[in-house]
Amino acid sequence: MTLKLARGDCYRIPFEGVTREYTFVKQVAGGQMIFVDGTTGRPVPFDEGKLSKMIKDRAAVRQLSSNWVDRIDIHALMDPSLPKTPLETRKKIHAAQVKVAEAAMLLFYVKRFDAAPDEVSRSNAGYTAFIDRTYPAAEAAGHFHKPSYSALRRALEKGVPHNRCLADYISQRGAHSKRKWTDPWVLRRLKNAVDEFYSEGIPKPPTLKDVVDKFLGDAILEDRARQQRGESSLKYPRRTAVEDHIRGQETEERLAKREPRRALQEYGGRAKGASADFPLQRVQIDQTLVDTWINIYDEDGNIEDRRRPWLVSIFDVYSRMILAAILTFEKPSALTVQLAIKQMLRPKLFLIERFGKKKGATDGSGMPKEMTFDNGVENIGFSSRTLLADSGIDMELAPKGTPKAKAIVERGFNTYNHSLWHNAPGGIPYKPQALAARRLKPEEKAQWALDFATGVMWHWIVNVHHLGRNRTLEGIPARLWSEKVNDAMVGRSVPKRLDLFDILCGIRKRLWFNGAGVAYDTHVFHHKDVTEDFLRATLPAEMRSSRRKGGKVAVEAIIYPHDCSHIYIVDHVRNRFVRLPNSKPRFAEGLSYNEARLIREADRRLDRHFVSEEELILAKCEFLRLRDRARDLARAERAILQARKANKKVAAEGELVVYTLAEGDDIEMGTVDPTINGDAPYDIPQEMPAIVRKSPLVSHKDQQRGARKAQETRQKNKLIDELRKAASASVRVERPANARPHALPIIDDASSFLDALADDLD
């Protein structure tokens, strides 16, 4: 049998009486396969035939992760400059990055050595001379540290020439053992603290803070007692050290005493997929609302809410094995479906650790050839098709409103309800009308939490469903599954790269969508026609009218970290996925978000080099001074205009008013002393004739300013001049002796009267 391995595949192989992890590097002529010892870092050859037999007999076990990133300290990939990063974490990040830099430096030298091995003498002097010759090139490449000849010699012993990788040279130094305290009193009390923390508790386990406070309080009292006795002070760990020690003593057994459900989560695994004429040929997937109520507890064990969870399940058509079962409070979405697919593709280690192999009842995993989906928005779409096609899985959509197209999974849900959920505390065994007739309130009887219900569900799946006889198949699902899977002619398909599957799944984010598109990580994803069409179908009518004023809607977006050229938006109204491109053409070529971020940072550096920050500050200050000066000038102009308007208003109040005399008017004569400014108030009530007269005379109003006012003034002046010319000749009127007294005074001299009247009006 030809054995095909990918570079980086890691196997745990027994060799020379010791079982270690070996990483595949390359295959050479003669059937030899070169591996690198994970402990010593040296190459080890294996015979292809013997290794194939060991893999078949499961003597050589493949590890789930073989990427070099998983074999280095995760702190090497973190950014120490992020805000709110603790000092201790910054130190770990710096130390891990130093190790990676040292490994990169050694890799540079050994590759140069592999390129010309015959030109270098394999002696201390030869290694030193080679390092001196190579150092200028290494310095130009960014490796400023020069290794010693012994470090280079040890590096050459690791890996395979011409096939070396960075992970082979990452130092394992620094993994020192934790500090150990030698005082018997401290050791005894630390053991008691660990036992107290990892206990069932009455009524519940104590918190970590309470355990640490109790230890420190006893330590302080013991230290004072020793000082009073004249003994040396007690050397005991402080709060952080005690907390780290207690957490470091966690095991599956201890955590199971304190938090059994969390122990299943922490030390469990994931699952894989299924088929039809033989296992994993065809599987069916669907989601349903479970017929039971689940409590939601807070950290103190108090019930905060009760809800009915959703169940996402995958059934193998051939054997009726349940390949995935996700119990969640999340409503049906692409994320819940993909979680079930991930569980289907991975081995169910959490079931094997809990129940053992159980005659194959915990062995439901693998990659199917075809999957039948419900025709819902959470399943179909471009991203789901791409995801399944890349994994080699054909996708089949069931017609809408036809449960018979996926009868197996629908029947499986019915089996779930009747066998498990209806009998659970808080179960809903009847229809809503039947519950009302029986006056039943199952939500008040709910006792299970979500994790506990998940554990009970898997217990039923493994021990009842998989080992019980299926009347339709006339066989036991676990037996039907194991017979075909263990057959060398059938077997099962498994995905080669689960990490690619995870990347294709993308990241789900809740973002705001408006007329400008969607903004994420300083990128804007927008297309005029697509955005308008999506908003027209999604926004309610009352919000569509105010869209230009800021109308927006929360959407579920699928983000792909490796590609910032587009994102997908879930359209729940039209049951589709909407693709939105990046509004910036420069980021539409498939760049990752990190690469786009580097491009923008480079642009900022170029901008700072083109115009320094000091120049920008000086230019801004000059602009502000000009703006303030312009504001002062405008303020002064407004003040002058306002003053002019006020003066005009005062002048308008004292303008000449000419009254037209009529029969019956009374005229009172008066005098006003002149002033220097001419602005003294008049003592003579000019409106008196209009007030005293009983005729309907309209009171005088100020005349409008402008051309009309000037025209009226000119007409008045013209009338006065005409009256003066007509009265230039003195005319004296004799009063008859028998004449009746007049109501109005008699004007003897018209010219003098007009002059007096003109002076009074002025």
Secondary structure, DSSP 4 states (H G I P E B T S, - for coil): ------TT-EEEEEETTEEEEEEEEEEETTTEEEEEETTT--EEEEEHHHHHHHHHTTSSEE-S---GGGGS-GGGGS-TTSTT--HHHHHHHHHHHHHHHHHHHHHHHHHHHHHSGGGS-SSHHHHHHHHHHHHHHHHHTT--PPPPHHHHHHHHTSS-TT---GGGG---TT-PPPP----HHHHHHHHHHHHHHSS--SSSPPPHHHHHHHHHHHHHHHHHHHHHTTPPPP----HHHHHHHHHHT--HHHHHHH-HHHHHHHT--B-B---SSSTTS-EEEEEEE-SB-EEEE-TTS-EEEEEPPEEEEEEETTT--EEEEEEESSPS-HHHHHHHHHHHHS-BHHHHHHH--GGGTT------SEEEE-SSTTT-SHHHHHHHHHTT-EEEEPPTT-GGGGHHHHHHHHHHHHHTGGGSTTB--S-HHHHHHTT--GGGG---BHHHHHHHHHHHIIIIITTSPBTTTTB-HHHHHHHHHT-TTT-----S-HHHHHHHH-EEEEEEEETTEEEETTEEE--HHHHHHHHHHHS-HHHHTTGGGT-EEEEEEEE-TT--SEEEEEETTTTEEEEEEBSSGGG-S---HHHHHHHHHHHHHHHHHHS-HHHHHHHHHHHHHHHHHHHHHHHHHHHHHHHHHHHHHHHHHT----PPP-TT-----------SSS-PPP-S-TTHHHHH--S-PPPP-PPPSSHHHHHHHHHHHHHHHHHHHHTSS---PPPPTTPPPPSSPP-S-HHHHHHHHHHHH-
